[in-house]
Amino acid sequence: MPYQSNDELPPRVRDHLPQHAQDIFREAFNHAWVEYANDPRGEEVPYRIAWAAVKRRYRKIGESWVPISR
């Protein structure tokens, strides 16, 4: 199910990622949801793609997600 806003994201995403990372997650998930609509694995693929998108721009240090310096 696509997310209209960050408020709709699962708690494990919404409560741990910074706002910008949530935006990245939501946009990647929504795009993958459409792209892989017929995949029998359901939400698994969009979730993996969304987390991969976040990890390209953020990394976890301890309990915090911080932007990767470029």
C-alpha positions, 0 to 999 in steps of 0.5 A, spaced: 500 500 500 502 506 498 503 512 503 500 518 502 504 522 507 510 520 512 505 520 518 502 513 515 509 510 515 510 504 519 513 506 526 519 502 525 520 507 519 517 513 522 520 513 529 527 512 527 529 516 521 530 523 520 524 527 516 528 527 509 530 519 510 522 518 511 521 522 505 526 518 501 523 511 504 516 513 502 518 515 495 522 509 493 517 505 496 511 508 493 515 507 486 517 500 487 510 498 489 507 500 482 513 497 479 513 491 482 505 490 483 505 483 480 510 480 484 508 475 488 512 477 494 507 483 496 510 488 500 517 485 501 520 488 494 518 495 495 520 495 503 527 492 501 528 497 495 526 503 500 531 501 505 536 501 500 534 508 497 535 510 505 542 507 506 545 510 499 544 517 503 544 515 510 548 511 515 546 508 522 551 510 527 549 507 534 541 508 534 541 514 530 541 515 522 545 520 520 546 523 512 552 520 509 557 526 507 559 527 500 
